[in-house]
């Protein structure tokens, strides 16, 4: 392997000092250097295929300009793809890179996303929770003890030193139910997965809180079996199969006597597709709502009431909080409200 060219090679090629080359390649405009010299240096750097030594630059600047982003759920999930999009766009605008990690640990006791900062390979951490839970306590304590720049997303660490960006899932569900009851629904069935996550708890709590405000209404819950949440290579086909079975065996019998204007609130958009297909053409006038991003249903010409959390904005808020810490500024946790519930026509 041939040796990589250095700024001294560029200096020799152009016939200037390596200090001059360094000024030009670093974008320093405070020095009086002629436009012709700048062009000659940049042309030589391109011709010699010069690549800056990022490790050396990090030592000089005391910054890697790279951030650890920790997440373990698939990017096919709109929550996580939206968050990552917001983070990527914001970091790119500030000249930062992303190093993406899952929650695994190559060398105990700390996971790789934390080791990367401790080893000075990245400057800080954005931790995207899977089910509403923060990193383990010993990791949080290490972050606090070393005052590492850190933002927890979609969870709320108990330590006041750790800042977070959260979404008001309870409010989103509450507003959806209030709109449905306000439009005349007397019964609402909530179809949700049987998983123990904080997000699911918040959503159900919001729906129940709304039902308490409307005398004479009925609110009930149906739990999709938890084995649908296992991540496998064939997860999506398994999820569709089990949703279809649960719809036929559990959901349709429970809503058989629902009246026009009553509603089923679906936690996941995949549930919407199956329910909408089953109700299509029956003229029953039942309403469908979802607490996640609504995907185009199989059967078109339908309306879905949806409450969306702005995950792209959430990613940008995470980045803003982390960059403030990197600049030595103080910051506090943020809770983002959902969009106002609205009907989407497909």
PAZAMAR-847777 format. One record per residue (C-alpha): y, z negated, x negated; residue number from 1; residue in one letter. Coordinates in steps of 0.05 Angstrom, whole numbers, plus 32768, in hexadecimal, padded with zeros to 4 digits. Each point is the difference from the previous one (the first is absolute). Last residue first. Example, Ala and Ser with C-alpha at 12.3 -4.5 7.8 and 13.67 -1.06 7.14 Angstrom:
BEGIN
NODE     py     pz     px   pos   code
NODE   7FEB   7F71   7EEF     2      S
NODE   7FBB   7FF3   801B     1      A
***
This chain:
BEGIN
NODE     py     pz     px   pos   code
NODE   8098   7FE9   847A   346      X
NODE   8039   7FD7   801D   345      X
NODE   8014   7FC1   7FDA   344      X
NODE   8019   7FC7   802B   343      X
NODE   802C   7FCD   7FDE   342      X
NODE   7FFD   7FB9   7FE7   341      X
NODE   803F   7FED   7FD7   340      X
NODE   7FEF   8007   7FB6   339      X
NODE   7FE3   7FC2   7FE0   338      X
NODE   802A   7FCA   7FDE   337      X
NODE   7FFC   7FF6   7FB5   336      X
NODE   7FF8   7FBA   7FE3   335      X
NODE   8020   7FF8   7FBB   334      X
NODE   7FF6   7FCB   7FCB   333      X
NODE   8038   7FEA   7FD2   332      X
NODE   8023   801B   7FC2   331      X
NODE   8021   7FE8   7FC0   330      X
NODE   8015   8030   7FCA   329      X
NODE   7FE2   8005   7FBA   328      X
NODE   8000   804C   7FFF   327      X
NODE   7FB4   8001   8005   326      X
NODE   8006   7FD1   803B   325      X
NODE   802F   8030   8023   324      X
NODE   7FD0   8039   7FF0   323      X
NODE   7FC8   7FDA   8023   322      X
NODE   8028   7FF3   803F   321      X
NODE   8016   8049   8005   320      X
NODE   7FB9   8018   7FF5   319      X
NODE   7FE4   7FD5   8037   318      X
NODE   8038   8017   802F   317      X
NODE   7FEE   8049   7FF0   316      X
NODE   7FB7   7FF4   8011   315      X
NODE   8014   7FDF   8041   314      X
NODE   802C   803B   8012   313      X
NODE   7FC4   802D   7FF8   312      X
NODE   7FD8   7FCE   802A   311      X
NODE   802F   8004   803C   310      X
NODE   7FD7   7FD7   8032   309      X
NODE   7FF2   8028   803E   308      X
NODE   7FFA   7FEC   8049   307      X
NODE   7FDF   8035   802A   306      X
NODE   7FFB   8014   8049   305      X
NODE   7FD3   803D   8005   304      X
NODE   800E   803B   802E   303      X
NODE   7FCF   8038   800E   302      X
NODE   8000   804C   8001   301      X
NODE   7FCA   8004   7FCB   300      X
NODE   7FB8   7FE8   7FFE   299      X
NODE   7FE8   7FF5   7FB9   298      X
NODE   803B   7FD1   7FF4   297      X
NODE   8036   800D   7FCC   296      X
NODE   8003   7FC1   7FD6   295      X
NODE   8029   7FC4   8016   294      X
NODE   8017   7FD3   7FC8   293      X
NODE   7FE7   7FBA   8010   292      X
NODE   800A   7FD0   803A   291      X
NODE   7FE7   8031   8034   290      X
NODE   800D   8008   804A   289      X
NODE   7FDA   8023   8038   288      X
NODE   8014   8000   8049   287      X
NODE   7FD1   8008   803B   286      X
NODE   8014   8033   8034   285      X
NODE   7FBA   800A   801A   284      X
NODE   8002   804B   8004   283      X
NODE   7FB9   8008   7FE4   282      X
NODE   8013   803D   7FD7   281      X
NODE   8004   7FDB   7FBE   280      X
NODE   7FE8   7FB8   8003   279      X
NODE   7FC6   8007   7FCF   278      X
NODE   8027   802E   7FD1   277      X
NODE   803A   7FCF   7FFF   276      X
NODE   7FD2   7FC6   7FF1   275      X
NODE   7FDE   8023   7FC6   274      X
NODE   8041   8019   7FE0   273      X
NODE   8024   7FBE   800B   272      X
NODE   7FC9   7FD8   7FDD   271      X
NODE   800B   802A   7FC2   270      X
NODE   8049   7FEC   8003   269      X
NODE   7FEF   7FB7   7FF2   268      X
NODE   8018   7FC2   8025   267      X
NODE   7FF8   801F   8044   266      X
NODE   8027   7FE5   803C   265      X
NODE   7FDE   8012   8042   264      X
NODE   802E   8002   803C   263      X
NODE   800B   7FF6   804A   262      X
NODE   8031   8030   801F   261      X
NODE   7FCD   801E   8031   260      X
NODE   7FCC   7FC9   8011   259      X
NODE   7FC9   7FE4   7FD4   258      X
NODE   7FBE   7FF8   8025   257      X
NODE   7FD5   8025   7FCC   256      X
NODE   8028   7FE2   7FC7   255      X
NODE   7FC9   7FD0   7FE9   254      X
NODE   7FC8   8033   800B   253      X
NODE   8026   8034   7FD6   252      X
NODE   800C   7FD0   7FC6   251      X
NODE   7FBC   7FE1   7FF4   250      X
NODE   7FC4   802F   7FFE   249      X
NODE   8022   8044   8001   248      X
NODE   803B   7FEC   7FD3   247      X
NODE   7FD3   7FD8   7FD2   246      X
NODE   7FD3   803C   7FF5   245      X
NODE   803A   8030   7FF3   244      X
NODE   8021   7FCF   7FD1   243      X
NODE   7FBE   7FF6   7FDC   242      X
NODE   7FF7   804B   7FF4   241      X
NODE   8048   800B   7FEC   240      X
NODE   7FFE   7FC7   7FCE   239      X
NODE   7FBE   8018   7FE2   238      X
NODE   801D   8047   7FF8   237      X
NODE   803D   7FE3   7FDE   236      X
NODE   7FDA   7FD1   7FD2   235      X
NODE   7FD0   8033   7FE4   234      X
NODE   800D   7FEF   7FB6   233      X
NODE   8001   7FB7   8014   232      X
NODE   8036   7FCC   800C   231      X
NODE   7FE8   7FCD   8032   230      X
NODE   8031   7FF9   8039   229      X
NODE   7FD2   801B   8036   228      X
NODE   7FD2   7FC4   7FF1   227      X
NODE   8033   7FD5   8025   226      X
NODE   7FEA   8014   8046   225      X
NODE   803B   8017   802A   224      X
NODE   801C   7FC3   8024   223      X
NODE   8019   8004   8048   222      X
NODE   803C   7FD6   8014   221      X
NODE   801D   7FEC   8043   220      X
NODE   8044   7FFA   8021   219      X
NODE   800B   7FF7   804A   218      X
NODE   8043   7FFF   8024   217      X
NODE   8012   7FD0   8038   216      X
NODE   803F   7FE4   7FE1   215      X
NODE   801F   8029   7FC7   214      X
NODE   801B   7FD8   7FC5   213      X
NODE   7FBC   7FE6   7FEA   212      X
NODE   7FE7   8048   7FF8   211      X
NODE   8035   800C   7FCA   210      X
NODE   7FE7   7FC5   7FD6   209      X
NODE   7FB9   8019   8007   208      X
NODE   8013   8044   7FE5   207      X
NODE   8026   7FE2   7FC5   206      X
NODE   7FC7   7FD1   7FEF   205      X
NODE   7FCF   803B   8001   204      X
NODE   802C   8025   7FCF   203      X
NODE   800A   7FC5   7FD2   202      X
NODE   7FB6   7FF1   7FFC   201      X
NODE   7FEF   8049   7FF0   200      X
NODE   8033   7FFF   7FC8   199      X
NODE   7FE5   7FBF   7FE4   198      X
NODE   7FBB   801D   7FF8   197      X
NODE   7FBE   7FE5   801B   196      X
NODE   7FE0   8040   8019   195      X
NODE   7FE1   8010   8044   194      X
NODE   8027   8040   8009   193      X
NODE   8030   8005   803B   192      X
NODE   8001   801A   8047   191      X
NODE   8034   7FD9   8028   190      X
NODE   7FF7   8006   804B   189      X
NODE   803F   7FFC   8029   188      X
NODE   8002   7FF2   804B   187      X
NODE   803B   7FFD   8030   186      X
NODE   8026   803A   7FE2   185      X
NODE   8041   800D   8025   184      X
NODE   8030   8020   7FCF   183      X
NODE   8017   7FBB   7FE9   182      X
NODE   7FB8   7FEC   7FF1   181      X
NODE   7FF9   803E   7FD4   180      X
NODE   8044   7FF5   7FDE   179      X
NODE   7FF2   7FB7   7FF4   178      X
NODE   7FBC   8011   7FE3   177      X
NODE   801D   8031   7FCE   176      X
NODE   8038   7FCF   7FEE   175      X
NODE   7FCF   7FC7   7FF2   174      X
NODE   7FD3   802D   7FD5   173      X
NODE   803B   8015   7FD4   172      X
NODE   801A   7FB8   7FFD   171      X
NODE   7FBD   7FE6   7FE9   170      X
NODE   7FF9   8036   7FCB   169      X
NODE   8042   7FED   7FDF   168      X
NODE   7FF5   8022   7FBE   167      X
NODE   8003   7FDA   7FBE   166      X
NODE   8022   800A   7FBC   165      X
NODE   7FF5   7FC7   7FD0   164      X
NODE   8021   7FD3   7FCD   163      X
NODE   7FDB   7FCD   7FD6   162      X
NODE   8026   7FC1   7FEB   161      X
NODE   7FF9   7FE3   8045   160      X
NODE   7FB4   7FF8   7FF6   159      X
NODE   7FDB   800A   8042   158      X
NODE   7FF3   804A   7FF3   157      X
NODE   8013   802A   803C   156      X
NODE   7FD8   8041   8009   155      X
NODE   800E   8049   800E   154      X
NODE   801E   800B   7FBB   153      X
NODE   8003   7FCD   7FC9   152      X
NODE   8037   800D   7FCC   151      X
NODE   7FFB   7FE9   7FB8   150      X
NODE   802B   7FFF   7FC1   149      X
NODE   7FDC   7FCE   7FD3   148      X
NODE   8020   7FBB   7FF9   147      X
NODE   7FC8   7FEC   7FD0   146      X
NODE   7FEE   7FC0   8025   145      X
NODE   800C   8022   8044   144      X
NODE   7FD3   803C   7FF1   143      X
NODE   7FCA   7FD2   7FE3   142      X
NODE   8004   7FD4   803E   141      X
NODE   7FF7   803C   802E   140      X
NODE   7FC3   8016   7FD9   139      X
NODE   7FE1   7FBA   8003   138      X
NODE   800D   7FFF   804C   137      X
NODE   7FDD   8042   800F   136      X
NODE   802B   803B   8011   135      X
NODE   8021   8001   8045   134      X
NODE   7FDB   8009   8044   133      X
NODE   8017   802C   8039   132      X
NODE   7FC2   802B   8005   131      X
NODE   8007   8032   7FC8   130      X
NODE   803C   7FE5   7FDB   129      X
NODE   802C   802F   7FD7   128      X
NODE   8014   7FDE   7FBF   127      X
NODE   803C   801E   7FDD   126      X
NODE   7FFE   7FE8   7FB9   125      X
NODE   802E   8000   7FC4   124      X
NODE   8012   801E   7FBC   123      X
NODE   7FC0   8025   7FEE   122      X
NODE   7FD7   8004   7FC0   121      X
NODE   801D   7FBE   7FE8   120      X
NODE   7FBB   7FDF   7FF9   119      X
NODE   8013   7FCC   8034   118      X
NODE   8018   8038   802D   117      X
NODE   7FC0   8029   7FFB   116      X
NODE   7FD7   7FC0   8006   115      X
NODE   801D   7FF4   8045   114      X
NODE   7FEA   8044   801C   113      X
NODE   7FBD   7FF8   7FDC   112      X
NODE   7FED   7FC1   8023   111      X
NODE   8004   7FBE   7FDB   110      X
NODE   7FC8   7FD1   7FEA   109      X
NODE   7FDC   8029   7FEB   108      X
NODE   7FFE   8043   7FDA   107      X
NODE   7FF6   803E   802A   106      X
NODE   8018   7FE1   8041   105      X
NODE   8004   802A   803F   104      X
NODE   8038   7FFE   8034   103      X
NODE   8010   804B   7FFD   102      X
NODE   8032   801B   7FD0   101      X
NODE   8034   8038   7FFE   100      X
NODE   802F   8007   7FC4    99      X
NODE   8041   801C   801B    98      X
NODE   8039   801D   7FD7    97      X
NODE   8049   7FED   7FFF    96      X
NODE   803E   802C   7FF8    95      X
NODE   8029   7FE0   8037    94      X
NODE   7FF6   8039   8032    93      X
NODE   7FB7   8001   7FEF    92      X
NODE   7FFA   7FB6   8012    91      X
NODE   801E   800C   8045    90      X
NODE   7FD6   803D   8011    89      X
NODE   7FC0   7FE1   7FE6    88      X
NODE   800A   7FBE   8026    87      X
NODE   8011   8023   8042    86      X
NODE   7FC3   802E   7FF9    85      X
NODE   7FD4   7FC5   7FEE    84      X
NODE   8013   7FDB   803E    83      X
NODE   7FF5   803D   802C    82      X
NODE   7FBC   800E   7FE1    81      X
NODE   7FED   7FB7   800B    80      X
NODE   8012   7FFB   8049    79      X
NODE   7FEA   8046   8010    78      X
NODE   7FB8   7FF2   7FEA    77      X
NODE   7FE7   803D   7FDB    76      X
NODE   801A   7FDC   7FC2    75      X
NODE   7FC1   7FD6   8001    74      X
NODE   8007   7FB4   7FFA    73      X
NODE   8000   7FDE   7FBD    72      X
NODE   8048   7FF5   7FEC    71      X
NODE   8025   7FEA   7FC1    70      X
NODE   803E   8025   7FE8    69      X
NODE   800F   7FF1   7FB7    68      X
NODE   8045   8019   7FEA    67      X
NODE   8014   802B   7FC5    66      X
NODE   8043   8004   7FDD    65      X
NODE   7FDD   7FE1   7FC4    64      X
NODE   803A   7FD2   7FF1    63      X
NODE   8019   7FD9   7FC4    62      X
NODE   802B   803C   7FF0    61      X
NODE   7FEB   8006   7FB7    60      X
NODE   7FB9   7FEA   800D    59      X
NODE   7FF9   802F   803C    58      X
NODE   801B   803A   7FD6    57      X
NODE   7FCC   7FF3   7FCB    56      X
NODE   7FC9   8000   8034    55      X
NODE   801C   803E   8022    54      X
NODE   7FFE   8029   7FC0    53      X
NODE   8029   803C   8016    52      X
NODE   7FDB   8044   8005    51      X
NODE   8015   8039   7FD2    50      X
NODE   7FE2   8043   800E    49      X
NODE   801C   801E   7FBF    48      X
NODE   8023   8037   8027    47      X
NODE   8019   7FD0   8036    46      X
NODE   801B   7FCF   7FCD    45      X
NODE   801F   8039   7FD9    44      X
NODE   8024   801A   803E    43      X
NODE   801A   7FBB   800F    42      X
NODE   8019   7FF7   7FB9    41      X
NODE   8022   8045   7FFF    40      X
NODE   8020   7FF4   8044    39      X
NODE   801D   7FBD   7FEB    38      X
NODE   8019   801F   7FBF    37      X
NODE   8023   8039   8026    36      X
NODE   801E   7FCF   8032    35      X
NODE   8021   7FDB   7FC6    34      X
NODE   7FF0   7FB6   7FF5    33      X
NODE   8035   7FCB   8007    32      X
NODE   7FD7   7FC3   8013    31      X
NODE   8008   7FDD   8043    30      X
NODE   7FD3   8032   8024    29      X
NODE   7FBD   7FDF   7FF2    28      X
NODE   7FCB   8028   8025    27      X
NODE   7FC6   7FE0   7FD9    26      X
NODE   7FEE   8044   7FE2    25      X
NODE   8047   800C   7FE7    24      X
NODE   800B   7FBC   7FE1    23      X
NODE   7FBC   8001   7FDF    22      X
NODE   800C   8045   7FE3    21      X
NODE   8042   7FE7   7FE2    20      X
NODE   7FDD   7FC4   7FE2    19      X
NODE   7FCB   802F   7FE3    18      X
NODE   8038   8020   7FD8    17      X
NODE   800E   804A   8008    16      X
NODE   7FE1   803F   7FE2    15      X
NODE   7FE2   801D   803F    14      X
NODE   7FB7   8002   7FEA    13      X
NODE   8007   7FC3   7FD4    12      X
NODE   801E   7FD7   803A    11      X
NODE   7FC8   8018   802E    10      X
NODE   7FCB   7FEA   7FCF     9      X
NODE   8024   7FBD   7FF8     8      X
NODE   8000   7FF9   804C     7      X
NODE   7FB5   8000   7FFC     6      X
NODE   7FCB   8037   800A     5      X
NODE   7FBA   7FE9   8013     4      X
NODE   7FCE   8004   7FC8     3      X
NODE   7FCA   8034   8008     2      X
NODE   7FBD   7FEB   801D     1      X
***
